[in-house]
Structures are given as C-alpha cells and as structure tokens.
Amino acid sequence: MKTKIKRTKIGKKDFIGTWHITKMSEWDNDYVNEEVQAFIRIEQIGSGEFHFGLVQGSMYGDFKKCDGDLIYDFTFEGSDECDSANGDGWMKINPDEVAEGEIRFHAGDKSTFWAKKAKKK
C-alpha cells in the first residue's frame, strides 16, 4: 500500500510573518548572520523588510502565480554597509514548508536563499 503525501495549497497568508534565512548561495552563514539572525519579514499588504550580513532593506511586492506556484515578487531599497542598495527578488514556499527565493542587486550580486518560518511567540 502506497502512502500519499498530502500537499496543501499554499496561499498568501502562508507568506505573512518572519522567516529566518538559513542559507544563502553566495555567502557563508557567518557573514549572513553577522549583525542579526538573518530574516525576511512579509506583511499582509505586501510590504516587508529583510536583513542579512551588512545588508538591510525595505520591500514591496505582489503575490502572483509563476509556473503553478504562488510567489512573493518584490523590489527593495536599502543599504549595504553605508552604500545605497536596491534591486528585486522573489520567494516561494516549497511543499516541505521551506521557503526558497532569490535576491538580486541592481547591476550587482545575486543569491539564492532558503528560509524557515519563525515560530509565533
């Protein structure tokens, strides 16, 4: 007898909250968590913020379908150390509830990231 894996439908509300960034493809965890535990926070209205390494920013995005998955597609403005930084990115939630996404700096670096939702206090 085969066991079926129950796949739940991912909705907008599943994105809302704080996600701890657990890994980034371009930087090691010592840098990623240098100032704070790296995070991405998404609000219900589509705004949010993130912080990893010496980079922090505010985001605004939309929830939309891409290749059958619901994604949070965003742009951001912020800083990298003392320099201005802006760009865009996206995030989706995989069936295992680990988020995966990419952040791209305008005319600069890009990195894939993975994150787990923070437990509510």
C-alpha positions in Angstrom: 0.0 0.0 0.0 1.4 3.4 -1.0 1.3 6.3 1.3 0.1 9.5 -0.3 1.8 12.7 0.7 -0.8 15.3 1.4 0.1 18.5 -0.4 -1.6 21.6 1.0 -2.3 24.5 -1.2 0.0 27.5 -0.5 -1.9 30.8 0.0 -1.0 34.4 0.5 -1.5 34.1 4.3 1.3 31.4 4.4 3.9 34.0 3.4 2.9 36.5 6.1 5.3 36.7 9.0 9.0 36.4 9.8 11.2 33.9 8.0 14.7 33.1 9.3 17.2 32.8 6.4 19.0 29.5 6.9 21.3 29.6 3.9 22.4 31.7 1.0 24.2 30.5 -2.1 26.7 33.4 -2.3 27.7 34.0 1.3 28.5 31.8 4.3 26.4 31.7 7.4 29.0 33.7 9.5 28.5 36.7 7.1 24.7 36.1 6.6 24.1 36.3 10.4 26.9 38.8 11.2 24.7 41.6 12.7 21.4 39.8 13.4 19.8 36.4 12.7 19.1 36.9 9.0 15.5 37.3 8.2 12.8 38.3 5.7 9.5 39.7 7.1 6.4 40.0 4.9 3.4 42.0 5.9 -0.2 41.3 4.6 -0.3 44.4 2.4 2.8 43.3 0.5 5.4 45.4 2.3 8.2 44.0 4.3 11.8 44.1 5.3 14.9 42.0 5.4 18.4 41.9 6.9 21.3 39.7 6.3 25.0 40.3 6.7 25.6 44.1 6.4 22.6 44.4 4.1 19.2 45.6 5.1 16.2 46.9 3.2 12.5 47.6 2.9 10.5 45.7 0.3 7.2 46.0 -1.5 5.8 43.2 -3.6 2.8 41.3 -5.0 1.7 37.8 -4.7 1.3 36.1 -8.1 1.3 32.7 -9.8 4.5 31.6 -11.6 4.9 28.1 -13.1 1.9 27.0 -11.0 3.4 28.2 -7.7 2.3 31.2 -5.7 5.3 33.6 -5.3 6.0 36.8 -3.5 7.6 39.0 -6.1 9.3 42.1 -4.7 11.5 45.1 -5.2 13.6 46.6 -2.5 15.5 49.7 -1.4 18.1 49.7 1.4 21.8 49.7 2.2 24.8 47.5 2.0 27.1 48.8 4.8 26.8 52.6 4.2 26.1 52.3 0.4 22.7 52.6 -1.1 21.4 49.3 -2.5 18.3 48.4 -4.5 17.0 45.5 -6.5 14.4 42.8 -6.7 13.7 39.2 -5.9 11.1 36.5 -5.3 10.2 33.9 -2.8 8.1 30.7 -2.9 7.2 28.2 -0.3 8.0 24.6 -1.1 5.8 21.6 0.0 8.2 20.9 2.9 7.4 24.4 4.1 10.9 25.7 3.4 10.9 28.9 1.5 13.2 29.4 -1.4 13.9 32.6 -3.3 16.4 34.9 -4.9 17.6 38.4 -4.2 19.2 40.4 -6.9 21.0 43.7 -6.5 20.7 46.2 -9.4 23.8 45.8 -11.5 25.4 43.6 -8.9 25.3 40.4 -6.9 22.5 37.9 -6.8 22.0 35.0 -4.4 19.5 32.2 -3.8 18.3 31.9 -0.2 16.4 29.4 1.8 14.3 30.2 4.9 12.1 28.7 7.6 9.2 30.4 9.1 9.8 31.7 12.7 7.5 30.2 15.3 4.9 32.6 16.7 5.6 33.6 20.3 
